């Protein structure tokens, strides 16, 4: 529903219309003394939010949950999920509340959700709050992912609560305002499938179709086509993660959004030295969600989604299983197409040849063996693509310089078969090989300054640099560099 023109946020809510078995209605728990840390003006403008209508103190009150605007219909969503492979029948928003939805300047519907906004019926033993460090981590990484052109939820505002939260130690509390094109998850479908509620699954599927995939309505089998479209989006998403060295860390089915966005940034991290088995999350003891396992985990999660909508695909379960299986088996091919396409671009290749995959894999293998920095290797390849003399920087990344030299001869031979000019090649490569990523040691430095001293300067500088990841900024070259001895971050934490 559209609210009064005097309202600084125009809510237009749809999920609430599904009915209360899909959520619990409740308001956020007020906090003592909310203060704005960061308000995303660019995203506010995109959403049509009029920041000039109110003072910063008012926005702090709104984005902490202390003040509910007209048109907002706060709710906590219910869902289930496989957590590290183990099914939990009921999870839900234990510390998040959806304030409502807005339609942005591109006519796209967006959820506005508070994280750290207090206890809900789904909090279990949690306190419903968030600490400042995890809030700022999500702000930094989600906005960096957006700048890297990777589908993601975004961060609209970070607010300190003026209250402590109790984890292993006492920490300053905070609330994050998150924006997503949708919060329906694979786990949402699982919750109703476990109850045998086919009517609810149908309503949920139709909602997802109307909101994200209206084109599937023209298909002879709407729900099978929905599965295929979701599969495609996630195959593309995880390929983009791999292209920049991103490791999500907690790829549970309740953290897989049907919209195809990266969601729920917890112990996420970016690799420094390339390692296919890299894990940072302190709770991923078996390496289930390691860098190299991510594509297979997405396929596993998609299979769990397929199981929930089998009754919608065909009344005959055996037929439904066969049809769904065909779609899930298509995933590997689709992922490989997306991954190869992106990797070719990273190497300055416009055309495809059969041996390209071997060329790519051989580079990754020597990077792994030599502990070469993932981001810098590809960024400095941009210079090397122009002139062999520019190999100088890359050679410093490899313990065995000869290994790189041998590979580069094969690469240059492959480049010689391309019709693109060196200028066109470099332009392509600089568009897809970032100079700046949220390096873990930089993120930790920013979080430590904020949490320990309420010094948000390092946070502000990092967010600013990461907003233009592909640009050359000589004055900010220090943000390109990998960690020095003693700066390596070996583990990241969920923060729940």
N, C-alpha and C positions, 0 to 999 in steps of 0.2 A: 504494500500500500504506500502511496506517496504522502509524505508529511507536509506540514506547513512550510512555506517559503522562508519562514523565520528560523527554521531548523538548519544548523550548519551541516548536518549529514542527512541525506535523503534516503531513508531505508525503503526497500522494496523486497519484502521477505516471501520466500517460497517454501523452504524446508519445513517451517513450522506448520504448514498446511497439511503435511502428511499425517499428523496426529501424534498423540503423546506416547504411543508405544515406541516411537523412534527416538524419544528424548525425554529429559526431565526439565520442566520449566523452573527456573530460579534465577534470582539476581546474584551478581557477584557479591562477595563479602567485602565491605569497605575496608580501606587501609587508613593508617593514622595520618600520614603526612606525605602525600604523593608529590613528586617533583619530576619534571621532564628532564631526561638525559639526552634524548635524541628524538626529534620529530621529523619524519621524512616528508619534506615539502613537495618533492617531485611526485611521489606516490599519492600524496593528498590531492594534488592538482588533477592527477589522472583519474582519481575516484570522484572528482567533483566536490570535494570537501572544502568548505570555505573557512580557511584558518583565520582570516581576518575578522570573522564575526565574533571571536572570543579571545580572551587573554590566555597566556600560557598556563596560568593557574587553573583556568576552566578546563583546558584540554587535559591537563594532568588529572583533574578530577574525573573526566570522562574516560580517559584511557587507563585509569586505575580501577574503574568499576564503581567509583563512589557516586557518580551521577549517571543516571540512565536518561538518554534523550528520547523525546517523543518518536514513536515508530519503531524503536528497538524492542525486540521480543526475546530476551535472553534465555538461553537453553544450553544444556549439556547433552551431547549426543551419546547414544549407547552403541556399543559394538563389542564383538569378541575378537579373538586373534590367536594365531600361532606365534608364540614368543620363543625364539630360538628352537623352533620345531615342535614345541609343546603347546597343545591347544588349551586356551583359557576361555571358558564358555561366556564369561561376561567381563568386559573391561570398561570402556566408556571414557568420557572426558573427566578425568579425576582432578584436574587442576586447570581446566579450560572451559570457557563459556562463550558461546557464539552470541554476539550482540545482535546480529542481523545481517542483512545483505544490501549491497548497493550496486547499482548499474553504472559502470564507469563511462568515460568519454568515448570508448570504442564499442559501447552497447554490450559489454561483457558483464555478466553477473559475478559479484565477488562477495565472499564471506568476510566479515570482520569479527575476529575472535580474540578474546583476552586469554593469555596464558599466565598462570600464577594468580588467578583471581579468586581463590578460596575453595573450600570443600564443596563437593557435589555428591549426589547419591552414589557416584562411581569412584569415589576417592579411595575406597578400601581403607588401608591403614595410613594413607598419606595425609598431609596437612593442606593440600590444595594450593600451596604457595610455590614460588620460584625464587631462587637465589639470583643475585645480580649477575654473577659470572655466566651461567648458562643463558640468561636473557641476552646479554651482550654478545655471546658467541653466536647465537642464532641470528641476531641482527647482522653481525659482520658477515657470516657465511652465506646467509640467504640472499643478502643484497649483492654479495660478490658473485653468487651463482646467477643472479638475474643479469648482472653486467656481462657475464660470460655467455649469455644467451642460452642458458639451460633452464628448462621449465621448472619453476619453483614457487613455493609460497614466498611471500615477501614480508618485510617488517615495516610497519607504519609508525610505531612509537615504542620507545623504551622509557619506563617510569620507575624511579625508586619509590618504595612504599613507605619508607620511614619506620619500618618494623624489621626486627630480626627474623631469620628463619634458622631452624636448627637441623643441621646435617651432622657430619662428623665434628664440625665446629660451628660456632655461631657466625652467621653470614648476613650481610645486608640483603633485604628482600627487594624484589622488583616485579614488575608486570610488563609483559610484551604484548603489543597489539599486532596480531598476525593477519595477513590478507591472503586469501586463497581463492582460486576459481571454484573450489568445492572441497568439502571435508568428508564426503562419503568414501569409505574405505572398503577394501576386500573384507576386512573384519566386520563391517556393518552387515554385509550379506551373510557372513558366517553366523552372526548372532541369530538371525531369523531362520536360517537353514537348520541350526541346531534345535530350534523350537518346532521345526516342521511347518512353519508358517509361510506357505507358498503365496498366499495373498499379499503378505507384507513384502516378500521378495519381488513379486510382480510390480507392486507399487514403487518399490525402491528402484528397480530396473527402469521402469518408465520415467521416473524422476531423473535418473542419470542420463537417459536418452534425451529427454527434453532439454536438459541443461547443457550437456556436453557433446552429444552425438545425434542430433536430430536427423542427420542424413541416413541413418540406418533404418528409418521408418519405411523407406522405399524398398527395402530388401525383402525377399520371399520369407526369410527366417530372421526376424528382427533381432532376437536375443542372441542367436549365433553370430550375427554380424556385429552386435555390440561387443561380444567377447573378442572378436577379431580386431576391432578398432582399439579396444583397451590394450590388447596384446601389441599392436603396432606402436602405440604411444609409449609403452614401457620398454619395448625393444630399442626405440630411438633414445629414450631417456637414459637408460643405462649405458648405451654406447657413448653418449655425451659425457657421462661421468668418467668413463675410462679415458676419454680423450684429454681430460685435464687432470687426471690422477686423483680423483675424488673418491673417498671411501665413506659411505653413509654410516656404517657401524651398527645399525639396529634395523635391519630390513625385515621386521616382523610383518605379518599380514595386516595388522592394525596400523602399520605405518606405510601402507601402499594405497595411495589415493586413486580413485577411478578416473580422476581428471588427467592423470599422467604427469603430475607435478612432483618434484622433490618435496617431501614433507617430513616434519618431526626431526629437526636437527638436534641430536643429542651429542654422542661422542664422535661426531663426524670429524674428518680430517683430510688434508691433502698430503700426498706423498712428497717427500724430498727425493731421496735416492730411489730409483725404480726397483720395485720388488713385487712380483705378482702375488706373493703370499702376505703382503703387508696388512697388519691389523694394528689399530690403535686403541680400540674400545676396551676398557678395563673389564667389561663383563662378557666379552667374546672370547672365552677361554679355549674354544676348539678351533677358532679361525673360520667359523661358519660364514661370516660376512666379510671375509678378506677381500681385498681389491679384485683378485682374479676370480673369486667365486660369485661375484655380484650378478653376472648375466644368468648363471644357472639358478640362483635364488629367485630372480624375477620370474623365470619360467615356472619354478616350483610354486610360487605365490599365485601365478596365473592359473595353475592347475587347481589350486584350492578355490579360486573364484569360480572356475568352470563347474566344480562340483556343486556349488550352491544354486546354479541356475539351470541345472539339467532338466528339472520339470518344465521349465519355460521353453527349452530348446525343442523338446519332443516329448509327447506323452509316453512313448515307449522308451523306457530307461536305456535299454541296450542300444537303440538307435541314437539317443541323445549322447550317450557316452562316446560312441564312434565318431559322431560329428564334432563333439568338443575336442576329442583327442586329435583329430586332424588339424584343428586350429592351433592347439598347443604345440603340436609337432612342427608347425610352420614357423614357430618363434625363432628357432636356431638360425634358420635361413634369413629371416628378416633382420635379426640382430646382426648377423655377419655382414649383411649388405650395408647397414647403417655404419657399423664400426669400420669396415674397409673404406667406405666413402670418406669418412672423416679422417682416417689415417692417411689416405692418399693426399687429401688437402694439406695435412700437416707436413707432408714431404714435398709439396709443390707439384703434385701430379694432377693434371686435368683429365687425362684419359685413363682407362683401365687396361691392364695386361694380366695375363694368367699368373705370372710369377710375382705380382705385387705383394701378395700375402707373405711369400717367403722373404722378400726384401724387408717388409715391416717387422716380421717376427725375428729376423736375424739382428735387426737393430735393437729391438727390445731385449733380446738375449744378451747381447754384449753390454747393454746398459745395466742389466741385472748383474752380470758377472763383474762389472767394473764399478758398481754402485754409483753410476752416473746420475746426476740430478735430472729428474724427468722434465721439469718445466724449462730449465735452462738449455738442456740438450736441444729441444725442439725450437726454442726461441732463437738460439744461436745458429741453428741450421738455416734460418732465414738469411743471415749474412753469408753463410757458406754457400748458399745456393747461387749467389751472385758471382762469387770469385773463390776459387780454391784457396787463395791466400788467406781468406777469412776463417780458415779452420783453426786458427791459433787459439781462440777462446774455448772451442769445444774440446780440443785436445787436453785442456787442463782438467776436464771432468772425468777423464778415463784413466784408470791406473795403467792400463796397457794401451798406449796411444796407437800402437800398430793395429789393434783390433778395430778401432774406429777408422783408421786409414784404409784398411782392407774393405770395410763395409762401404765407405764413401766412394770408392772406385766403382762399385756396383751401382750405387745411387746415381752417380754422375753419368754412367752409361745409360741408365734408365731415363734420366732427364734429357739426354741428347735425342731421345726418340719423341720428345714432346714438341709441339709447334709453338707453344707459348713463349713469349719473350722473357728474358730474365726479370724485367720490371713487372710483368704480369704475374710471374711466379712468386716473386717476393711479396707483392700486394696480397695475393691469395694467402700465403703462409702467415703474414703478419695479422691477418684477420682471424686466424684460428689457433695460433700459438701465443698464448698470453705471456706478457712479461711479468705480470703481477698476479699472484694467487694469495689466498689467506694462509701464508706459511704458519705452521703451528707455533713456532717460537714467537712470531710477531703477535699472533692472537693471544698467546699466554701472557706476553709482556703487557698488552693492552688490558687484559682482564685483571692481572695482578695489580696494576696501577689503579684501576677503578675500584676494585674490591678492598684493597688494603689502605688506599689513601684518598679515595673518592676523586682521583685525578683522571679525568676523562680525555685529556689531551692526546695520549697515545691511541685511544679508541677512535677519536675524531680523525686523526691523521691517517690511520689505517683504512677507515671507511672511505675517506676521500681518495686515497691511492687506488683502492680496489674498484672504485666506480668507473675507472678507465683502464681496464686490464690490458688492452692491446696497444695502448699509446706509448711512444717513447718519451720518457720523462727523466732526463739526465739528473735533474736535481733530486730525484727520488730513487735513484739506482740502488740505494741500500736496501730497499724493500724487495728487490729482485733476488737478493743473495740468499743462499741456503744458510742454515744455522752454523755458527762457529762451534768449536769444541766447548762442550758444557752447556750449549743452548738447545740441544736436541730434546724434543718432546717425544717420549716413548709411549705414553698412555694418555688417553682422553677419557672423560667421565660423563655419565648421563646427566647428572645434576637433578634428578627427580627427588 
